[in-house]
Amino acid sequence: MTVSGYVEYDSNKIKKSKLGLQIKRHQMRGIRNFSKIHSILIVLAALLVVATVATASILYVRYLGMLDAKKRAEAILEMFTDQIFFNDPSNPMVTKVGNSTGLDTAPNASSVSDSKSSPPSAPASTSADKKTEVSNSVSSLENNLAPEANPGASTVLLWSNAQQAVQDYVNQLSGIDWAVSVRNASTGDLLLSAGVPDKPFTAASTTKLLTACAFLQKVEQKQYSLDDQIGAFPADFQLHELINQSDNDSWALFNNLLGGENLENYSHSIGVNSFIYDGNFVKPSEMSLMLSKLYQGQLLSPEHTKLLLSYMQNTEEERFLPPSIPAGVTLYHKIGLLEGLVHDVGLVDDKVTPLSEAFYSDGHGNQNYDDRALNFHSIENIIFTEAPK
């Protein structure tokens, strides 16, 4: 109804209209909030996809890197099977052990208490003709080599300056238990012993080398293959991660596969008698001995020796021994870090007197690893400075 030109409004209609507007406003707010939540969920899902792809890419890149390392090892192996290489007496990797050259010595399956009768595998890349050439070359080399000099006490005496210098240095490092054991890798002769090298240390990751050697021996005995699936990846990839990246998940997989008792039996059979699986204890002096046997080819075939050594270069931790190694000298090594424990064991090949070294240090909780790295550098520098030329 209109009165004097004005429209008379129904108050009830006005209230209903306002209520309707309020409801619509709440609905719009709800839609906007839902859209925000939906957008956030989409972003989170996208981030999850990116993280998954990134993780897979990293693992794939590591796998490709491992394959490249394996190819390099195979190339080096081919050099080992070449007649010219075996006829070069100046090469320190060709050492006389028993009735064969060091790196041509096959593993002794009967010396391992849990081994089976199947023989070690021959290197896959060696043809029948190449085997004949290598065998003839080795026989010729053995017949023409002069009797090996026995270093004995005279060699140790030559190293007495280095021995005393290293001992004096570690004596100054209060609060840290040190063990330094250095051997001639070609013979296993002890050249330098400082600190407490015959004291069992918690080994940290250095005994991953024992696990790797034990598994590779099983491969040579045809009990396992490097193509076998262990966990989510092939065994050769897991082996690369175990040594090169010091991966604890890979370590657990191999240890569970082999068993603690079998690992102890294997370690004791190769001269690492101090190794105790429970607690992971080992004597540094025996680890340097184990490395010299690896170098001489007493533990593994040439193929698997070179594969393992290739994984011991350009590792995930290069702070300790590597920086002090002079140019032109090759280092293969494995570190161990654990709550104040800092260890590094390795083969140092200067093409004159190859060394097997074991440096162990227990800081009793002191985790200043940068200072400890400087200690490692100083000890290695003393060895290179004071050792007989």
ABEGO torsion letter per residue (X at the ends): XBBGGBBBBBAAAAAAAAAAAAAAAAAAAAAAAAAAAAAAAAAAAAAAAAAAAAAAAAAAAAAAAAAAAAAAAAAAAAAAABAAAAABAABAABBBBEABBAAABBBBAAABAABBABBBBBBAABBAAAAAAAAAAAAAAAAABBBBBBAEAAAAAAAAAAAAAAAAAAAABBGBBBBBBBBBAAAGBBABBBEBAABBBBAEAAAAAAAAAAAAAAAAAGABBAABBBEABBAAAAAAAAAAAGBAAAAAAAAAAAEAAAAAAAAAAAGBAABBABGGBBBAAAAAAAAAAAAAGAABBAAAAAAAAAAABGBABAABAAAABBBGBBBBBBBBBBGGBBBBBBBBBAGABBBBBBBBBBAGGBABAAAAAAAAAAAAAAAAAABBX
